[in-house]
């Protein structure tokens, strides 16, 4: 993660997500890359659907695919 993105005026717009946040994104979002043997998913913040609050990110087991009907009111979409 970096400091954010720059707008047309060159001003930095801070990110709304942080390391460790659990996020929801589309099945075909982002691009996978390998770094030091780890497969990482790289995407723009605009490709995220939501940040899931109330559940710790560390130590979670892989969750099943989520469809929109399973997204609860506890999901924070940062302004929606």
HELIX and SHEET records of a PDB file:
HELIX    1   1 UNK A   45  UNK A   47  5                                   3    
HELIX    2   2 UNK A   68  UNK A   70  5                                   3    
SHEET    1   A 2 UNK A   5  UNK A   6  0                                        
SHEET    2   A 2 UNK A  12  UNK A  13 -1                                        
SHEET    1   B 3 UNK A  22  UNK A  25  0                                        
SHEET    2   B 3 UNK A  48  UNK A  52 -1                                        
SHEET    3   B 3 UNK A  75  UNK A  76 -1                                        
SHEET    1   C 2 UNK A  31  UNK A  35  0                                        
SHEET    2   C 2 UNK A  38  UNK A  42 -1                                        
END                                                                             
